[in-house]
Amino acid sequence: MPDLGLFEILIIIILLLLVFRPSTITDLARSAGKAVGEFKKGEKEGKSKEMQTDEDAIKEIAKKLGISVEGKTVEQLSEEILTKAEKKKSAEH
């Protein structure tokens, strides 16, 4: 991508002002800002839901293995699941 200097940026701004009215440019910039904000908000919500789904899956696996999930963090449950799986694997050999 080419480097834009101050002169080039001023030329672009002048051209935009000639093509569009100043109020139209501010409306476009405002709309673009709102769109970016909505995108970031949606992205954040998606990650939050994804994390919750992962936590629910870990808790469900722990319950199926007979591990109590009350008052334990996801990290603690993961460790217990791994420990139980290793014990089961070594018992089979």
VOBA-1610 file (N, C-alpha, C; in pm, whole numbers, padded with zeros to 5 digits, always signed):
BEGIN
Met+00085-00117+00000Met+00000+00000+00000Met+00089+00123+00000Pro+00060+00218-00087Pro+00146+00337-00095Pro+00131+00426+00027Asp+00241+00491+00062Asp+00237+00585+00173Asp+00171+00714+00127Leu+00079+00762+00205Leu+00012+00888+00174Leu+00069+00998+00261Gly+00116+01102+00197Gly+00167+01216+00270Gly+00056+01318+00295Leu+00090+01426+00360Leu-00006+01530+00393Leu-00066+01590+00266Phe+00015+01612+00167Phe-00032+01672+00042Phe-00136+01582-00026Glu-00109+01452-00031Glu-00202+01360-00095Glu-00334+01353-00019Ile-00326+01353+00111Ile-00448+01349+00193Ile-00531+01475+00170Leu-00466+01593+00161Leu-00537+01718+00135Leu-00605+01715-00002Ile-00539+01661-00102Ile-00597+01650-00236Ile-00722+01561-00230Ile-00713+01450-00161Ile-00827+01358-00150Ile-00944+01428-00081Ile-00916+01501+00028Ile-01022+01573+00100Ile-01087+01678+00011Ile-01008+01752-00064Ile-01062+01854-00154Ile-01149+01789-00262Leu-01104+01677-00317Leu-01184+01607-00418Leu-01316+01557-00359Leu-01311+01504-00238Leu-01433+01457-00173Leu-01530+01573-00151Leu-01478+01686-00109Leu-01563+01803-00087Leu-01624+01853-00217Leu-01552+01841-00328Leu-01606+01882-00457Leu-01714+01786-00507Val-01696+01657-00482Val-01790+01557-00530Val-01914+01549-00440Phe-01891+01547-00309Phe-02000+01536-00213Phe-02013+01666-00135Arg-02133+01691-00086Arg-02150+01806+00004Arg-02091+01770+00139Pro-02045+01870+00217Pro-01989+01841+00349Pro-02085+01765+00441Ser-02212+01795+00434Ser-02308+01724+00521Ser-02318+01577+00482Thr-02306+01547+00354Thr-02311+01408+00308Thr-02189+01332+00358Ile-02075+01396+00356Ile-01952+01331+00403Ile-01963+01301+00552Thr-02014+01395+00631Thr-02027+01370+00775Thr-02128+01258+00801Asp-02236+01254+00721Asp-02333+01145+00736Asp-02270+01010+00704Leu-02190+01006+00597Leu-02121+00882+00561Leu-02024+00839+00670Ala-01949+00935+00725Ala-01853+00902+00830Ala-01925+00853+00956Arg-02036+00917+00989Arg-02114+00876+01106Arg-02169+00735+01086Ser-02222+00707+00969Ser-02275+00574+00939Ser-02166+00468+00944Ala-02050+00502+00890Ala-01937+00407+00894Ala-01896+00380+01038Gly-01892+00484+01120Gly-01857+00466+01261Gly-01957+00378+01334Lys-02086+00399+01307Lys-02189+00315+01369Lys-02176+00170+01323Ala-02148+00151+01196Ala-02133+00015+01143Ala-02016-00058+01209Val-01905+00013+01224Val-01788-00048+01290Val-01822-00082+01435Gly-01892+00008+01503Gly-01932-00017+01642Gly-02022-00138+01655Glu-02119-00150+01565Glu-02209-00265+01567Glu-02135-00395+01537Phe-02040-00388+01445Phe-01961-00506+01412Phe-01881-00553+01534Lys-01816-00459+01602Lys-01737-00495+01720Lys-01826-00550+01831Lys-01945-00490+01847Lys-02039-00537+01949Lys-02083-00680+01918Gly-02117-00706+01792Gly-02157-00840+01752Gly-02046-00942+01768Glu-01926-00901+01734Glu-01811-00990+01748Glu-01787-01027+01894Lys-01800-00928+01981Lys-01781-00951+02125Lys-01889-01044+02180Glu-02014-01024+02138Glu-02123-01111+02182Glu-02104-01253+02133Gly-02057-01267+02010Gly-02033-01401+01953Gly-01928-01476+02031Lys-01820-01408+02067Lys-01714-01472+02146Lys-01766-01511+02283Ser-01849-01426+02343Ser-01904-01455+02474Ser-01991-01580+02470Lys-02077-01591+02368Lys-02164-01708+02355Lys-02082-01833+02328Glu-01976-01820+02249Glu-01890-01934+02217Glu-01822-01985+02344Met-01773-01892+02427Met-01708-01932+02552Met-01807-02004+02643Gln-01930-01951+02652Gln-02030-02013+02737Gln-02063-02154+02688Thr-02070-02172+02559Thr-02097-02304+02503Thr-01985-02402+02537Asp-01861-02357+02530Asp-01747-02442+02566Asp-01753-02481+02714Glu-01787-02385+02800Glu-01796-02413+02943Glu-01907-02514+02971Asp-02020-02498+02903Asp-02131-02591+02921Asp-02092-02732+02876Ala-02017-02742+02767Ala-01974-02872+02717Ala-01880-02940+02817Ile-01789-02865+02876Ile-01696-02922+02974Ile-01772-02970+03097Lys-01869-02890+03141Lys-01949-02931+03258Lys-02030-03057+03228Glu-02084-03067+03107Glu-02161-03184+03068Glu-02074-03310+03066Ile-01952-03298+03012Ile-01859-03411+03009Ile-01823-03454+03151Ala-01799-03355+03238Ala-01764-03387+03377Ala-01878-03461+03444Lys-02001-03417+03421Lys-02116-03485+03482Lys-02127-03628+03433Lys-02104-03650+03303Lys-02111-03785+03246Lys-02006-03877+03305Leu-01892-03817+03344Leu-01785-03897+03405Leu-01802-03912+03555Gly-01909-03855+03610Gly-01934-03867+03754Gly-01856-03768+03838Ile-01813-03660+03779Ile-01737-03556+03851Ile-01835-03449+03896Ser-01826-03411+04023Ser-01911-03305+04076Ser-01865-03170+04018Val-01959-03092+03967Val-01924-02965+03904Val-01950-02845+03996Glu-02011-02868+04109Glu-02048-02759+04199Glu-01925-02686+04254Gly-01922-02556+04236Gly-01818-02471+04292Gly-01680-02486+04228Lys-01673-02550+04114Lys-01543-02570+04049Lys-01533-02484+03924Thr-01412-02439+03896Thr-01390-02361+03775Thr-01376-02456+03656Val-01384-02400+03539Val-01369-02480+03416Val-01230-02542+03411Glu-01130-02469+03458Glu-00993-02522+03459Glu-00983-02643+03551Gln-01045-02634+03668Gln-01042-02747+03762Gln-01113-02868+03702Leu-01227-02843+03640Leu-01301-02953+03578Leu-01220-03017+03466Ser-01154-02935+03387Ser-01070-02988+03277Ser-00960-03077+03331Glu-00895-03034+03439Glu-00790-03115+03500Glu-00845-03248+03550Glu-00961-03245+03614Glu-01020-03369+03665Glu-01060-03462+03550Ile-01112-03405+03443Ile-01148-03486+03326Ile-01024-03553+03268Leu-00915-03477+03255Leu-00791-03534+03202Leu-00737-03644+03293Thr-00741-03619+03424Thr-00692-03718+03520Thr-00773-03847+03509Lys-00905-03832+03504Lys-00991-03949+03495Lys-00968-04025+03365Ala-00948-03952+03254Ala-00923-04016+03125Ala-00791-04090+03126Glu-00688-04031+03187Glu-00558-04098+03196Glu-00567-04224+03279Lys-00639-04220+03390Lys-00656-04338+03475Lys-00728-04450+03399Lys-00832-04410+03323Lys-00907-04509+03246Lys-00819-04570+03137Lys-00737-04488+03073Lys-00650-04537+02968Lys-00545-04634+03024Ser-00487-04599+03140Ser-00386-04686+03198Ser-00447-04816+03253Ala-00573-04813+03294Ala-00641-04932+03343Ala-00671-05029+03228Glu-00689-04975+03108Glu-00719-05060+02993Glu-00596-05134+02944His-00476-05082+02972His-00352-05146+02924His-00306-05242+03024
//
